[in-house]
Amino acid sequence: QVQLVESGGGLVQSGGSLRLSCKVSGSMFSAYVIRWYRQGAGKERELVARIDDSDRTEYADSVKGRFSIFRDYSRNTVELQMNNVRVEDTAVYYCNVPRPAGWGADYWGQGTPVTVSP
């Protein structure tokens, strides 16, 4: 069983920075692929960033060069550093750990809201 708890969301001005944190329970923290998704009002949930078990990272085109995903092994968290944020980054951000097909539903956190003001 894996539990995910996001934190760090809030209100930030356009061009500012914010860091989101996903606390990951479980004994295999370094082995998990972990993804950050977001869902804006009236929009579909979209993948923002991903880190695999070798700490290789991938980003959506819309956030490349502005967002950074990394693990903090001392705290068992996966961080999403958001720089130069834009109004269109406004969304609820979710942490996700995918499970292999047939193993049950993916693990999701409860989400943390981010609002970017003009």
Secondary structure, 3 states (H helix, E strand, C coil): CCCEEEECCEEEECCCCEEEEEEECCCCHHHCCEEEEEECCCCCCEEEEEECCCCCEEECCCCCCCEEEEEECCCCEEEEEECCCCHHHCEEEEEEECCCCCCCCCEECCCEEEEEEC
